[in-house]
Amino acid sequence: MVVARCWQQWITEGRVYRRGGQCRLDFCRPRATWSVTDWRRVIFSDESRFSLSADDHRTRVWRRTGQRSDPAFIAERHTAISQGVTVWGAISWDTRSSLVVLQGTLTARRYVDDILTPIVLPMLSSRPGAIYQQDNARPHTARLSQQCLQGYDVLTWPARSPDISPIEYVWTRWEGNCSRPEIKEN
């Protein structure tokens, strides 16, 4: 699992020096021993933006400590906004939600009305012992959203930690498939 790999990396490479590193460790340590059965209970959720142009100028780079200034990991940043679509989705071991296309800004009220109430709460209710995971985006941490999820298990997520959420890898793969040029046969 991703959490076990992060924990092992910390053990072998030493202390994490990035912002939020201690929070990530505090999250990973108790879960490093979770079994597959434990992880099957988690419903991972997230939003992602997909560009409708060939290049949305978002580059994700995986680099080791000390490589931040390496020219191989530096890219020119473009500020023009490309057209795109933002979607919300959730996955777990054996199921997934429908995708919700988000028009405009996601507020706490929209999160509760368009996502939590019609999709998440029924998923949680139908899966005894389910644990809901969401990142720390403002609509997720707002009092209104927290009240809506009261009575359900919600996994406290460390800030700036998309790399330990499996759904981020789903988005990356899906985005790669969507942007791959289509080959037409003659």
C-alpha positions as CSV (number, residue, x, y, z in Angstrom):
1,M,0.0,0.0,0.0
2,V,1.0,3.6,-0.5
3,V,1.0,4.4,3.2
4,A,3.3,1.4,4.0
5,R,5.7,2.6,1.2
6,C,5.7,6.1,2.6
7,W,6.5,4.8,6.1
8,Q,9.2,2.6,4.8
9,Q,10.7,5.4,2.8
10,W,10.8,7.6,6.0
11,I,12.5,4.8,7.9
12,T,15.2,4.3,5.3
13,E,15.8,7.9,4.2
14,G,15.4,9.7,7.5
15,R,13.4,12.6,8.6
16,V,11.0,14.4,6.4
17,Y,11.9,18.0,6.0
18,R,9.0,19.3,4.0
19,R,6.1,21.4,5.5
20,G,3.6,19.1,7.0
21,G,6.0,16.2,7.2
22,Q,5.2,15.5,10.9
23,C,1.5,15.5,10.2
24,R,2.1,13.0,7.3
25,L,4.1,10.8,9.7
26,D,1.5,11.0,12.4
27,F,-1.1,9.9,9.8
28,C,1.1,7.1,8.3
29,R,2.5,5.5,11.5
30,P,-0.7,4.0,12.9
31,R,-1.9,3.0,9.5
32,A,1.3,1.3,8.4
33,T,0.0,-1.9,10.0
34,W,-3.5,-1.7,8.6
35,S,-4.5,-4.9,6.8
36,V,-6.2,-5.1,3.4
37,T,-9.5,-5.5,5.3
38,D,-8.9,-2.2,7.0
39,W,-8.2,-0.4,3.8
40,R,-11.2,-2.0,2.1
41,R,-13.4,0.1,4.4
42,V,-12.0,3.4,3.2
43,I,-13.9,5.5,0.5
44,F,-11.4,7.9,-1.1
45,S,-12.8,11.0,-2.6
46,D,-11.4,14.0,-4.5
47,E,-11.9,16.6,-7.2
48,S,-9.8,17.0,-10.2
49,R,-9.6,19.4,-13.1
50,F,-9.1,18.0,-16.6
51,S,-8.0,20.3,-19.4
52,L,-9.8,20.3,-22.7
53,S,-6.7,21.5,-24.5
54,A,-3.7,19.3,-25.2
55,D,-1.7,20.9,-22.4
56,D,-3.1,22.4,-19.2
57,H,0.4,23.5,-18.1
58,R,0.1,21.5,-14.8
59,T,3.2,19.3,-14.4
60,R,3.6,16.9,-11.6
61,V,7.2,16.1,-10.7
62,W,8.5,13.3,-8.5
63,R,11.9,14.2,-7.2
64,R,14.2,13.4,-4.4
65,T,15.4,15.7,-1.6
66,G,18.0,18.2,-3.0
67,Q,16.8,18.1,-6.6
68,R,14.5,21.2,-6.3
69,S,17.0,23.4,-8.2
70,D,18.0,20.8,-10.7
71,P,17.2,22.2,-14.2
72,A,15.8,18.8,-15.2
73,F,12.9,19.5,-12.8
74,I,12.2,23.1,-13.7
75,A,9.5,23.9,-16.2
76,E,8.4,27.3,-17.6
77,R,5.0,28.3,-16.1
78,H,2.3,29.6,-18.4
79,T,-0.4,31.8,-16.7
80,A,-3.1,31.5,-19.4
81,I,-6.1,29.5,-18.2
82,S,-7.1,26.7,-20.5
83,Q,-10.7,25.4,-20.8
84,G,-11.3,22.4,-18.7
85,V,-13.8,20.5,-16.6
86,T,-13.7,19.8,-12.9
87,V,-15.1,16.5,-11.6
88,W,-15.6,14.9,-8.2
89,G,-15.5,11.2,-7.6
90,A,-15.0,8.6,-5.0
91,I,-13.5,5.1,-5.1
92,S,-13.1,2.2,-2.6
93,W,-11.9,-1.4,-2.9
94,D,-14.9,-2.7,-4.8
95,T,-17.0,0.3,-5.8
96,R,-17.0,3.8,-7.2
97,S,-19.3,6.7,-7.2
98,S,-20.7,8.4,-10.3
99,L,-18.7,11.4,-11.4
100,V,-20.1,14.8,-10.5
101,V,-19.3,17.6,-13.0
102,L,-18.7,20.8,-11.0
103,Q,-19.7,24.0,-12.7
104,G,-18.1,27.0,-11.1
105,T,-16.7,27.2,-7.6
106,L,-17.4,24.4,-5.1
107,T,-18.7,25.9,-1.9
108,A,-19.6,24.1,1.3
109,R,-23.3,24.4,0.5
110,R,-22.8,22.9,-3.0
111,Y,-20.6,20.2,-1.5
112,V,-23.4,19.2,0.9
113,D,-26.2,19.5,-1.6
114,D,-24.6,18.1,-4.7
115,I,-22.2,15.5,-3.4
116,L,-22.5,14.6,0.3
117,T,-26.3,14.2,0.6
118,P,-27.1,12.5,-2.7
119,I,-23.9,10.4,-3.1
120,V,-21.6,10.1,-0.1
121,L,-24.2,9.5,2.7
122,P,-25.9,6.7,0.8
123,M,-22.5,5.1,0.1
124,L,-21.6,5.3,3.8
125,S,-25.0,4.1,5.0
126,S,-24.9,1.0,2.7
127,R,-21.4,0.0,3.9
128,P,-21.2,-0.8,7.6
129,G,-17.9,0.4,9.1
130,A,-17.1,2.5,6.1
131,I,-14.6,5.4,6.5
132,Y,-14.8,8.5,4.4
133,Q,-11.6,10.2,3.2
134,Q,-11.6,13.7,1.8
135,D,-8.7,16.2,1.6
136,N,-8.6,19.5,3.5
137,A,-10.2,21.8,0.8
138,R,-12.3,24.5,2.4
139,P,-15.6,23.1,1.3
140,H,-14.7,19.8,3.0
141,T,-13.6,21.4,6.3
142,A,-16.4,23.9,6.6
143,R,-18.7,23.6,9.6
144,L,-21.7,22.8,7.3
145,S,-19.9,19.9,5.7
146,Q,-18.7,18.6,9.0
147,Q,-22.2,18.7,10.4
148,C,-23.5,16.7,7.5
149,L,-20.9,14.0,8.1
150,Q,-21.5,13.9,11.8
151,G,-22.1,10.3,13.0
152,Y,-19.9,8.8,10.2
153,D,-16.2,7.9,10.4
154,V,-14.1,10.5,8.5
155,L,-10.4,9.9,8.0
156,T,-8.4,12.9,9.2
157,W,-6.2,13.7,6.2
158,P,-2.8,15.4,6.5
159,A,-2.4,18.7,4.6
160,R,-0.6,18.7,1.2
161,S,-0.7,14.9,0.9
162,P,-2.3,14.0,-2.4
163,D,0.5,11.4,-3.1
164,I,-0.9,9.1,-0.4
165,S,-4.4,9.0,-1.8
166,P,-5.1,6.2,-4.3
167,I,-7.7,8.3,-6.1
168,E,-5.0,10.8,-7.2
169,Y,-3.3,8.0,-9.2
170,V,-6.7,7.2,-10.8
171,W,-7.0,10.8,-11.9
172,T,-3.5,10.9,-13.3
173,R,-4.1,7.7,-15.3
174,W,-7.5,8.9,-16.5
175,E,-6.0,12.2,-17.5
176,G,-3.2,10.4,-19.4
177,N,-5.8,8.3,-21.3
178,C,-7.9,11.3,-22.1
179,S,-5.1,13.4,-23.4
180,R,-3.6,10.5,-25.5
181,P,-4.0,11.3,-29.2
182,E,-6.6,9.2,-30.9
183,I,-5.2,7.0,-33.7
184,K,-7.7,6.8,-36.6
185,E,-7.5,4.0,-39.0
186,N,-7.9,4.8,-42.7
